[in-house]
Amino acid sequence: MNNKNRKKMHRFIIIRISLIMVLSGFLEGNAAGYIGFSHQQKETDNWHWAEKHFAQGNLPPFSFVYGGKKSDGFLLKWNFSVERRISNEAGILKMVYSYREPKGGLTVECMVTLFPDFHAVEWVINFRNSSGKNTPLIEK
């Protein structure tokens, strides 16, 4: 691995660790009461949090603008699915929550990784266009 790639990998690791630490703080209630979990609760609290915040019929804890419209105005009308993924890492749970545009080719996939031992939740959003044409602008 050359020096340039090593620096990129190092930044990625630091960013990912920072994200996990920040989310862990949210789940422990250290971020101005954002979520409010305590150390005394069972280590499955992050599972219950994810089930609540990513459940069908609830707005997920992310947003974007699509074609000039805010996602909170249309995302709940899109086709919803959830898939549990097998993790090769012990104690790690993974779920994929998908929102598919009914009349277009855009799918928003949210990969949610649960770290019960650390009371942390990480989510990464991927946008995939399966149509043969460009989607409207995705931003913010």
DSSP file with accessible surface (Angstrom, degrees, kcal/mol):
  #  RESIDUE AA STRUCTURE BP1 BP2  ACC     N-H-->O    O-->H-N    N-H-->O    O-->H-N    TCO  KAPPA ALPHA  PHI   PSI    X-CA   Y-CA   Z-CA
    1    1 A M              0   0  141      0, 0.0     2,-0.0     0, 0.0     0, 0.0   0.000 360.0 360.0 360.0 126.6    0.0    0.0    0.0
    2    2 A N     >  -     0   0   91      1,-0.1     4,-2.2     4,-0.0     5,-0.2  -0.240 360.0-101.7 -77.9 171.1    1.5    3.3   -1.0
    3    3 A N  H  > S+     0   0  104      1,-0.2     4,-2.2     2,-0.2     5,-0.2   0.873 119.4  53.4 -61.7 -39.5    1.6    6.4    1.3
    4    4 A K  H  > S+     0   0  145      1,-0.2     4,-2.0     2,-0.2    -1,-0.2   0.937 112.0  44.1 -63.7 -46.8   -1.3    8.1   -0.4
    5    5 A N  H  > S+     0   0   78      1,-0.2     4,-2.5     2,-0.2    -1,-0.2   0.867 110.9  55.5 -66.2 -35.4   -3.6    5.1    0.0
    6    6 A R  H  X S+     0   0  136     -4,-2.2     4,-2.5     2,-0.2    -1,-0.2   0.919 107.6  49.1 -63.6 -40.9   -2.4    4.6    3.6
    7    7 A K  H  X S+     0   0  127     -4,-2.2     4,-2.4     2,-0.2    -2,-0.2   0.912 111.0  49.9 -65.3 -41.8   -3.4    8.2    4.4
    8    8 A K  H  X S+     0   0  110     -4,-2.0     4,-2.4     2,-0.2    -2,-0.2   0.929 112.1  47.6 -61.5 -45.1   -6.8    7.8    2.9
    9    9 A M  H  X S+     0   0   89     -4,-2.5     4,-2.5     2,-0.2    -2,-0.2   0.918 110.4  52.5 -63.5 -40.7   -7.4    4.5    4.8
   10   10 A H  H  X S+     0   0  114     -4,-2.5     4,-2.4     1,-0.2    -2,-0.2   0.932 110.2  47.9 -61.9 -43.6   -6.2    6.2    8.0
   11   11 A R  H  X S+     0   0  147     -4,-2.4     4,-2.8     1,-0.2     5,-0.2   0.915 111.0  51.7 -63.9 -40.8   -8.7    9.1    7.5
   12   12 A F  H  X S+     0   0  115     -4,-2.4     4,-2.8     2,-0.2     5,-0.2   0.936 110.5  47.8 -61.2 -45.4  -11.5    6.6    6.8
   13   13 A I  H  X S+     0   0   78     -4,-2.5     4,-2.8     2,-0.2     5,-0.2   0.930 112.8  48.4 -62.8 -43.9  -10.8    4.7   10.0
   14   14 A I  H  X S+     0   0   81     -4,-2.4     4,-2.7     2,-0.2    -2,-0.2   0.930 112.9  48.2 -63.4 -43.1  -10.6    7.8   12.1
   15   15 A I  H  X S+     0   0  113     -4,-2.8     4,-2.6     2,-0.2    -2,-0.2   0.941 113.4  47.1 -63.6 -44.2  -13.9    9.1   10.6
   16   16 A R  H  X S+     0   0   84     -4,-2.8     4,-2.5    -5,-0.2     5,-0.2   0.935 113.4  47.8 -65.1 -43.8  -15.6    5.7   11.2
   17   17 A I  H  X S+     0   0   88     -4,-2.8     4,-2.6    -5,-0.2    -1,-0.2   0.931 112.4  50.1 -62.6 -41.6  -14.4    5.5   14.7
   18   18 A S  H  X S+     0   0   56     -4,-2.7     4,-2.7    -5,-0.2    -2,-0.2   0.915 109.7  50.8 -63.0 -42.4  -15.5    9.1   15.4
   19   19 A L  H  X S+     0   0   68     -4,-2.6     4,-2.7     2,-0.2     5,-0.3   0.941 111.3  47.7 -61.3 -45.3  -18.9    8.4   13.9
   20   20 A I  H  X S+     0   0   39     -4,-2.5     4,-2.5     1,-0.2    -2,-0.2   0.927 112.6  49.5 -62.8 -41.3  -19.3    5.3   16.2
   21   21 A M  H  X S+     0   0  127     -4,-2.6     4,-2.1    -5,-0.2    -2,-0.2   0.925 112.1  48.0 -64.8 -42.0  -18.2    7.3   19.2
   22   22 A V  H  X S+     0   0   78     -4,-2.7     4,-2.0     2,-0.2    -2,-0.2   0.950 114.0  45.7 -64.4 -47.7  -20.6   10.1   18.4
   23   23 A L  H  X S+     0   0   14     -4,-2.7     4,-2.5     1,-0.2     5,-0.2   0.894 109.3  56.0 -64.6 -35.9  -23.5    7.8   17.9
   24   24 A S  H  X S+     0   0   17     -4,-2.5     4,-1.8    -5,-0.3    -1,-0.2   0.926 106.4  51.1 -61.0 -40.9  -22.6    5.9   21.1
   25   25 A G  H  <>S+     0   0   16     -4,-2.1     5,-2.8     2,-0.2     6,-0.5   0.909 108.4  52.0 -62.7 -39.8  -22.8    9.2   23.0
   26   26 A F  H ><5S+     0   0   58     -4,-2.0     3,-1.3     1,-0.2    10,-0.8   0.947 110.2  48.1 -60.4 -47.1  -26.3    9.8   21.5
   27   27 A L  H 3<5S+     0   0    3     -4,-2.5    10,-0.7     1,-0.3    -1,-0.2   0.811 109.7  52.2 -67.4 -27.7  -27.5    6.4   22.6
   28   28 A E  T 3<5S-     0   0   46     -4,-1.8    -1,-0.3    -5,-0.2    11,-0.2   0.505 117.8-111.7 -85.3  -3.8  -26.1    6.9   26.1
   29   29 A G  T <>5S+     0   0   24     -3,-1.3     4,-0.7    -4,-0.5    -3,-0.2   0.683  81.9 124.7  85.1  19.0  -27.9   10.2   26.4
   30   30 A N  T  4< +     0   0  114     -5,-2.8     2,-0.6    -6,-0.2    -4,-0.2   0.446  53.7  78.1 -90.9   0.5  -24.7   12.3   26.4
   31   31 A A  T >4 S-     0   0   26     -6,-0.5     3,-1.4    -5,-0.2    -1,-0.2  -0.592 126.9 -68.0-112.2  69.4  -25.8   14.5   23.5
   32   32 A A  T 34 S-     0   0  110     -2,-0.6    -2,-0.1     1,-0.3    -1,-0.1   0.852  94.7 -59.8  55.2  36.4  -28.3   16.9   25.1
   33   33 A G  T 3< S+     0   0   54     -4,-0.7    -1,-0.3     1,-0.1    -3,-0.1   0.777  87.6 155.2  69.6  25.0  -30.8   14.1   25.7
   34   34 A Y  S <  S-     0   0  125     -3,-1.4    -2,-0.1     1,-0.1    -7,-0.1   0.915  83.5  -8.4 -54.8 -47.4  -31.0   13.3   22.0
   35   35 A I  S    S-     0   0   39     -9,-0.7    -8,-0.1     2,-0.1    -1,-0.1   0.698  85.0-144.6-120.7 -43.0  -32.1    9.7   22.6
   36   36 A G        +     0   0   47    -10,-0.8     2,-0.2     1,-0.2    -9,-0.1   0.804  34.3 156.8  87.9  29.4  -31.7    9.2   26.3
   37   37 A F        -     0   0   34    -10,-0.7     2,-0.3   -11,-0.5    -1,-0.2  -0.608  27.6-147.4 -80.7 150.8  -30.6    5.6   26.8
   38   38 A S    >   -     0   0   43     -2,-0.2     3,-1.1     1,-0.1    -9,-0.1  -0.744  24.3-112.5-115.4 165.6  -28.7    4.9   30.1
   39   39 A H  T 3  S+     0   0  118     -2,-0.3    -1,-0.1     1,-0.2   -11,-0.0   0.752 112.2  65.1 -65.5 -23.6  -25.9    2.5   31.0
   40   40 A Q  T 3  S+     0   0  166      2,-0.0    -1,-0.2     3,-0.0     3,-0.1   0.706  83.3  93.5 -75.8 -18.8  -28.4    0.5   33.2
   41   41 A Q  S <  S-     0   0   79     -3,-1.1     4,-0.1     1,-0.1    -4,-0.0  -0.327  90.1 -87.6 -74.6 159.6  -30.5   -0.6   30.3
   42   42 A K    >   -     0   0  165      1,-0.1     3,-1.8     2,-0.1    -1,-0.1  -0.222  37.2-110.5 -63.0 157.4  -30.0   -3.9   28.6
   43   43 A E  T 3  S+     0   0  104      1,-0.3     3,-0.4     2,-0.1     4,-0.2   0.525 112.2  71.8 -72.1  -1.5  -27.5   -4.0   25.7
   44   44 A T  T >>  +     0   0   64      1,-0.2     4,-1.9     2,-0.1     3,-0.5   0.356  65.4 102.5 -91.6   7.6  -30.3   -4.6   23.2
   45   45 A D  H <> S+     0   0   18     -3,-1.8     4,-2.5     1,-0.2    -1,-0.2   0.874  77.4  54.6 -57.6 -38.3  -31.5   -1.0   23.7
   46   46 A N  H 3> S+     0   0    1     -3,-0.4     4,-2.5     2,-0.2    -1,-0.2   0.854 104.8  54.7 -67.9 -28.4  -29.9    0.0   20.4
   47   47 A W  H <> S+     0   0   44     -3,-0.5     4,-2.7     2,-0.2    -2,-0.2   0.950 110.5  45.0 -65.3 -46.5  -31.9   -2.8   18.7
   48   48 A H  H  X S+     0   0  102     -4,-1.9     4,-2.1     2,-0.2    -2,-0.2   0.890 112.0  52.9 -64.4 -38.5  -35.2   -1.4   20.1
   49   49 A W  H  X S+     0   0    8     -4,-2.5     4,-2.8    -5,-0.2     5,-0.2   0.949 111.5  45.6 -61.3 -46.9  -34.1    2.1   19.1
   50   50 A A  H  X S+     0   0    1     -4,-2.5     4,-2.3     1,-0.2    -2,-0.2   0.919 110.9  52.8 -64.6 -42.5  -33.4    1.0   15.5
   51   51 A E  H  < S+     0   0   89     -4,-2.7     4,-0.4     1,-0.2    -1,-0.2   0.895 114.5  43.4 -59.2 -39.4  -36.7   -0.9   15.3
   52   52 A K  H >< S+     0   0  138     -4,-2.1     3,-0.5    -5,-0.2    -2,-0.2   0.941 118.9  40.4 -71.1 -48.3  -38.5    2.2   16.4
   53   53 A H  H 3< S+     0   0   54     -4,-2.8    -2,-0.2     1,-0.2    -1,-0.2   0.690 123.5  37.4 -81.3 -18.5  -36.7    4.8   14.3
   54   54 A F  T 3< S+     0   0    0     -4,-2.3    -1,-0.2    -5,-0.2    -2,-0.2   0.284  88.0 127.2-111.8   8.8  -36.5    2.7   11.1
   55   55 A A  S X  S-     0   0   33     -3,-0.5     3,-2.2    -4,-0.4    -3,-0.1  -0.292  73.1 -91.2 -67.2 150.2  -39.9    1.0   11.3
   56   56 A Q  T 3  S+     0   0  144      1,-0.3    -1,-0.1    24,-0.0     3,-0.1  -0.360 116.2  28.5 -58.8 134.6  -42.3    1.1    8.5
   57   57 A G  T 3  S+     0   0   54      1,-0.3     2,-0.4    -3,-0.1    -1,-0.3   0.292 103.2  96.8  93.5  -9.9  -44.6    4.1    8.8
   58   58 A N  S <  S-     0   0   75     -3,-2.2    -1,-0.3    -6,-0.0    -5,-0.0  -0.899  80.7-113.1-110.3 143.1  -42.0    6.1   10.8
   59   59 A L        -     0   0   81     -2,-0.4    -4,-0.1    -3,-0.1     4,-0.1  -0.556  38.0-123.8 -69.3 130.4  -39.7    8.7    9.2
   60   60 A P        -     0   0   10      0, 0.0     2,-0.8     0, 0.0    -6,-0.2  -0.283  26.6-100.5 -71.4 165.4  -36.1    7.4    9.4
   61   61 A P  S    S+     0   0   33      0, 0.0     2,-0.3     0, 0.0    -7,-0.1  -0.062 100.5  69.3 -81.5  36.9  -33.4    9.5   11.2
   62   62 A F        -     0   0   28     -2,-0.8     2,-0.3     2,-0.0     0, 0.0  -0.963  59.5-173.7-142.1 161.4  -32.0   10.8    7.9
   63   63 A S        +     0   0   87     -2,-0.3     2,-0.3    77,-0.1     7,-0.1  -0.972   5.7 174.5-150.7 164.8  -33.3   13.1    5.2
   64   64 A F        -     0   0    8     -2,-0.3     7,-2.8     5,-0.1     2,-0.5  -0.950  32.1-110.5-160.3 170.4  -32.5   14.4    1.8
   65   65 A V  E     -AB  70 139A  20     74,-3.1    74,-2.7    -2,-0.3     2,-0.5  -0.967  29.3-171.9-114.2 129.6  -33.9   16.6   -1.0
   66   66 A Y  E >  S-AB  69 138A  16      3,-2.9     3,-1.5    -2,-0.5    72,-0.2  -0.973  72.9 -16.4-127.7 113.7  -35.0   14.8   -4.2
   67   67 A G  T 3  S-     0   0   42     70,-3.2    -1,-0.1    -2,-0.5    71,-0.1   0.857 129.5 -52.4  61.5  33.4  -36.0   16.9   -7.2
   68   68 A G  T 3  S+     0   0   60     69,-0.4     2,-0.4     1,-0.2    -1,-0.3   0.454 117.1 110.9  83.8   1.0  -36.4   19.9   -4.9
   69   69 A K  E <  S-A   66   0A 147     -3,-1.5    -3,-2.9     2,-0.0    -1,-0.2  -0.904  70.7-117.1-113.3 139.8  -38.7   18.1   -2.5
   70   70 A K  E >   -A   65   0A 147     -2,-0.4     3,-1.9    -5,-0.2     4,-0.3  -0.470  21.7-128.0 -72.5 140.7  -37.9   17.2    1.1
   71   71 A S  G >> S+     0   0    3     -7,-2.8     4,-3.0     1,-0.3     3,-1.4   0.769 103.1  70.1 -63.6 -26.2  -37.9   13.4    1.8
   72   72 A D  G 34 S+     0   0   97      1,-0.3    -1,-0.3    -8,-0.2     4,-0.2   0.715  96.2  56.4 -66.7 -13.2  -40.2   13.7    4.8
   73   73 A G  G <4 S+     0   0   47     -3,-1.9    -1,-0.3     1,-0.1    -2,-0.2   0.613 126.5  10.9 -90.6 -12.9  -43.0   14.6    2.3
   74   74 A F  T X> S+     0   0   28     -3,-1.4     3,-1.9    -4,-0.3     4,-0.5   0.581  98.7  88.7-136.7 -21.0  -42.7   11.5    0.2
   75   75 A L  G >< S+     0   0    1     -4,-3.0     3,-1.4     1,-0.3    -3,-0.1   0.862  87.9  56.3 -59.7 -36.5  -40.5    8.8    1.7
   76   76 A L  G 34 S+     0   0   84     -5,-0.3    -1,-0.3     1,-0.3     4,-0.1   0.682 103.1  57.1 -70.0 -13.8  -43.3    7.1    3.7
   77   77 A K  G <4 S+     0   0  161     -3,-1.9    -1,-0.3     2,-0.1    -2,-0.2   0.558  90.5  93.9 -90.1 -10.1  -45.2    6.7    0.4
   78   78 A W  S << S-     0   0   21     -3,-1.4     2,-0.2    -4,-0.5    23,-0.2  -0.376  93.9 -86.0 -79.4 161.4  -42.4    4.7   -1.2
   79   79 A N  E     -C  100   0B  95     21,-2.4    21,-2.8    -2,-0.1     2,-0.4  -0.507  50.2-154.9 -68.0 131.5  -42.2    0.9   -1.1
   80   80 A F  E     +C   99   0B  43     -2,-0.2     2,-0.3    19,-0.2    19,-0.2  -0.876  20.1 165.0-114.9 140.7  -40.5   -0.2    2.1
   81   81 A S  E     -C   98   0B  64     17,-2.0    17,-2.9    -2,-0.4     2,-0.4  -0.983  17.1-155.7-147.8 158.2  -38.6   -3.4    2.9
   82   82 A V  E     -C   97   0B  74     -2,-0.3     2,-0.4    15,-0.2    15,-0.2  -0.993   8.8-174.1-136.4 141.2  -36.3   -4.6    5.6
   83   83 A E  E     -C   96   0B  96     13,-2.0    13,-2.8    -2,-0.4     2,-0.5  -0.998  18.9-139.1-138.2 131.3  -33.6   -7.3    5.5
   84   84 A R  E     -C   95   0B 154     -2,-0.4     2,-0.4    11,-0.2    11,-0.2  -0.786  23.4-154.6 -89.3 131.3  -31.5   -8.8    8.2
   85   85 A R  E     -C   94   0B  89      9,-2.5     9,-0.8    -2,-0.5     2,-0.3  -0.851  16.4-117.3-108.1 145.8  -27.9   -9.4    7.1
   86   86 A I        -     0   0  155     -2,-0.4     2,-0.4     7,-0.1     7,-0.1  -0.626  28.3-149.9 -78.9 132.5  -25.5  -11.9    8.6
   87   87 A S        -     0   0   26     -2,-0.3     4,-0.1     5,-0.3     5,-0.1  -0.871  13.7-151.9-105.5 138.9  -22.5  -10.3   10.1
   88   88 A N  S    S+     0   0  167     -2,-0.4     2,-0.5     2,-0.1    -1,-0.1   0.552  78.6  85.1 -79.8  -9.2  -19.1  -12.1   10.2
   89   89 A E  S >  S-     0   0  107      3,-0.1     3,-1.6     1,-0.0    -2,-0.1  -0.829  87.4-116.2 -99.9 129.9  -18.3  -10.1   13.4
   90   90 A A  T 3  S+     0   0  103     -2,-0.5     3,-0.1     1,-0.2    -2,-0.1  -0.337  97.3  13.9 -62.9 136.7  -19.4  -11.5   16.8
   91   91 A G  T 3  S+     0   0   44      1,-0.2     2,-0.5    -4,-0.1    26,-0.4   0.498  98.0 118.7  79.9   3.1  -21.9   -9.3   18.6
   92   92 A I    <   -     0   0   24     -3,-1.6     2,-0.4    23,-0.1    -5,-0.3  -0.878  44.7-164.2-106.6 131.6  -22.7   -7.2   15.5
   93   93 A L  E     - D   0 114B  46     21,-2.0    21,-3.4    -2,-0.5     2,-0.4  -0.933   4.7-165.3-114.0 139.8  -26.2   -7.0   14.0
   94   94 A K  E     +CD  85 113B  49     -9,-0.8    -9,-2.5    -2,-0.4     2,-0.3  -0.984   9.1 175.7-130.2 136.7  -26.9   -5.6   10.6
   95   95 A M  E     -CD  84 112B  17     17,-2.7    17,-3.4    -2,-0.4     2,-0.5  -0.973  17.1-150.4-132.9 148.5  -30.1   -4.6    9.0
   96   96 A V  E     -CD  83 111B   3    -13,-2.8   -13,-2.0    -2,-0.3     2,-0.5  -0.984   9.5-167.1-122.0 118.8  -30.9   -3.0    5.6
   97   97 A Y  E     -CD  82 110B  11     13,-2.4    13,-3.0    -2,-0.5     2,-0.4  -0.929  12.7-165.1-104.2 124.0  -33.9   -0.8    5.3
   98   98 A S  E     -CD  81 109B  12    -17,-2.9   -17,-2.0    -2,-0.5     2,-0.4  -0.914  15.6-169.8-118.7 141.2  -34.9    0.0    1.7
   99   99 A Y  E     -CD  80 108B   5      9,-2.4     9,-3.0    -2,-0.4     2,-0.5  -0.993  13.2-166.3-126.7 118.7  -37.2    2.7    0.3
  100  100 A R  E     -CD  79 107B  97    -21,-2.8   -21,-2.4    -2,-0.4     7,-0.2  -0.932  24.7-119.8-116.6 129.5  -38.0    2.3   -3.4
  101  101 A E    >   -     0   0   38      5,-2.9     3,-0.5    -2,-0.5   -23,-0.1  -0.429  22.9-140.7 -61.9 126.2  -39.6    5.0   -5.5
  102  102 A P  T 3  S+     0   0   69      0, 0.0    -1,-0.1     0, 0.0   -24,-0.0   0.872  94.7  24.7 -62.3 -39.1  -42.9    3.6   -6.8
  103  103 A K  T 3  S+     0   0  208      3,-0.0     2,-0.2    -3,-0.0    -2,-0.1   0.276 122.0  49.8-112.4  10.3  -42.8    5.0  -10.3
  104  104 A G  S <  S-     0   0   25     -3,-0.5    31,-0.0     2,-0.2    25,-0.0  -0.648  84.8-105.3-132.2-167.2  -39.0    5.6  -10.8
  105  105 A G  S    S+     0   0    5     -2,-0.2    25,-2.8    28,-0.1     2,-0.4   0.334  72.2 118.1-108.9   9.2  -35.8    3.7  -10.4
  106  106 A L  E     - E   0 129B   2     23,-0.2    -5,-2.9    24,-0.1     2,-0.4  -0.619  35.9-178.3 -85.5 131.4  -34.4    5.2   -7.2
  107  107 A T  E     -DE 100 128B   7     21,-2.6    21,-2.6    -2,-0.4     2,-0.6  -0.997  13.3-155.8-124.0 131.3  -33.8    3.0   -4.2
  108  108 A V  E     -DE  99 127B   0     -9,-3.0    -9,-2.4    -2,-0.4     2,-0.5  -0.944  13.6-167.9-105.4 116.3  -32.5    4.4   -0.9
  109  109 A E  E     -DE  98 126B  42     17,-3.1    17,-3.0    -2,-0.6     2,-0.6  -0.936   6.5-164.1-108.8 129.8  -30.8    1.7    1.1
  110  110 A C  E     -DE  97 125B   0    -13,-3.0   -13,-2.4    -2,-0.5     2,-0.7  -0.938   5.8-158.0-114.8 106.6  -29.9    2.4    4.7
  111  111 A M  E     -DE  96 124B  42     13,-2.7    13,-2.0    -2,-0.6     2,-0.5  -0.783  12.9-165.9 -85.3 114.7  -27.4   -0.1    6.1
  112  112 A V  E     -DE  95 123B   0    -17,-3.4   -17,-2.7    -2,-0.7     2,-0.5  -0.923   4.9-167.4-107.6 123.7  -27.8   -0.1    9.9
  113  113 A T  E     -DE  94 122B   5      9,-3.2     9,-2.6    -2,-0.5     2,-0.4  -0.960   6.8-155.6-112.8 127.3  -25.1   -1.7   12.0
  114  114 A L  E     -DE  93 121B   0    -21,-3.4   -21,-2.0    -2,-0.5     7,-0.2  -0.884   9.9-169.4-106.9 131.9  -25.8   -2.3   15.7
  115  115 A F  E >>> + E   0 120B  20      5,-2.8     5,-1.7    -2,-0.4     3,-1.7  -0.781   8.0 178.7-117.2  80.8  -23.1   -2.6   18.3
  116  116 A P  G >45S+     0   0   13      0, 0.0     3,-0.9     0, 0.0    -1,-0.1   0.836  77.3  59.1 -57.3 -35.3  -24.9   -3.8   21.4
  117  117 A D  G 345S+     0   0   99    -26,-0.4   -73,-0.1     1,-0.2   -25,-0.1   0.734 116.8  33.6 -66.2 -21.2  -21.7   -4.0   23.5
  118  118 A F  G <45S-     0   0  131     -3,-1.7    -1,-0.2     2,-0.2     3,-0.1   0.284 104.3-122.3-115.7   5.3  -21.1   -0.3   23.0
  119  119 A H  T <<5 +     0   0   27     -3,-0.9     2,-0.3    -4,-0.6   -92,-0.2   0.904  68.1 138.3  52.5  44.2  -24.7    0.9   22.8
  120  120 A A  E   < -E  115   0B   0     -5,-1.7    -5,-2.8   -93,-0.1     2,-0.4  -0.902  40.2-166.4-124.8 149.7  -24.0    2.3   19.4
  121  121 A V  E     -E  114   0B   2     -2,-0.3     2,-0.4    -7,-0.2    -7,-0.2  -0.999   6.2-171.4-132.3 134.0  -25.8    2.4   16.1
  122  122 A E  E     -E  113   0B   8     -9,-2.6    -9,-3.2    -2,-0.4     2,-0.4  -0.977   3.9-173.5-123.7 137.8  -24.2    3.3   12.7
  123  123 A W  E     -E  112   0B  52     -2,-0.4     2,-0.4   -11,-0.2   -11,-0.2  -0.997   7.3-168.8-134.7 144.0  -26.1    3.9    9.5
  124  124 A V  E     -E  111   0B  67    -13,-2.0   -13,-2.7    -2,-0.4     2,-0.5  -0.996  14.1-145.6-129.3 130.4  -24.9    4.5    6.0
  125  125 A I  E     -E  110   0B  46     -2,-0.4     2,-0.4   -15,-0.2   -15,-0.2  -0.840  14.5-174.1-101.4 131.7  -27.2    5.6    3.2
  126  126 A N  E     -E  109   0B  86    -17,-3.0   -17,-3.1    -2,-0.5     2,-0.5  -0.986  11.1-152.5-123.4 137.3  -26.7    4.4   -0.4
  127  127 A F  E     -E  108   0B  82     -2,-0.4     2,-0.4   -19,-0.2   -19,-0.2  -0.920  14.5-174.6-108.0 131.9  -28.7    5.7   -3.4
  128  128 A R  E     -E  107   0B 114    -21,-2.6   -21,-2.6    -2,-0.5     2,-0.7  -0.995  13.5-156.9-131.8 130.0  -29.1    3.4   -6.4
  129  129 A N  E     +E  106   0B  63     -2,-0.4   -23,-0.2   -23,-0.2    -2,-0.0  -0.911  14.1 174.1-105.9 113.2  -30.8    4.2   -9.7
  130  130 A S        +     0   0   65    -25,-2.8     2,-0.1    -2,-0.7   -24,-0.1   0.402  52.3  94.5 -99.3   2.7  -32.0    1.1  -11.5
  131  131 A S  S    S-     0   0   41      2,-0.2     4,-0.1   -26,-0.1    -2,-0.1  -0.424  83.2-118.7 -87.0 169.6  -33.7    3.0  -14.3
  132  132 A G  S    S+     0   0   94     -2,-0.1     2,-0.3     2,-0.1    -1,-0.1   0.359  91.2  61.1 -88.4   6.1  -32.1    3.7  -17.6
  133  133 A K  S    S-     0   0  157      1,-0.0    -2,-0.2     0, 0.0   -28,-0.1  -0.851  93.5 -83.6-130.2 167.2  -32.4    7.5  -17.2
  134  134 A N        -     0   0  155     -2,-0.3     3,-0.1     1,-0.1    -2,-0.1  -0.354  40.0-130.6 -68.3 146.9  -31.1   10.1  -14.8
  135  135 A T        -     0   0   41      1,-0.2     3,-0.1    -4,-0.1    -1,-0.1  -0.493  35.4 -87.8 -85.3 164.2  -32.9   10.7  -11.5
  136  136 A P        -     0   0   65      0, 0.0    -1,-0.2     0, 0.0   -68,-0.0  -0.268  69.7 -65.7 -60.5 165.3  -33.9   14.2  -10.4
  137  137 A L        -     0   0  113    -71,-0.1   -70,-3.2    -3,-0.1     2,-0.5  -0.272  48.4-155.5 -59.5 132.6  -31.2   16.0   -8.4
  138  138 A I  E     +B   66   0A  54    -72,-0.2     2,-0.3    -3,-0.1   -72,-0.2  -0.960  30.7 148.6-109.2 125.9  -30.5   14.4   -5.0
  139  139 A E  E      B   65   0A  77    -74,-2.7   -74,-3.1    -2,-0.5   -71,-0.0  -0.913 360.0 360.0-149.9 174.4  -29.0   16.8   -2.4
  140  140 A K              0   0  193     -2,-0.3    -1,-0.1   -76,-0.2   -77,-0.1   0.834 360.0 360.0  53.3 360.0  -28.7   17.8    1.2
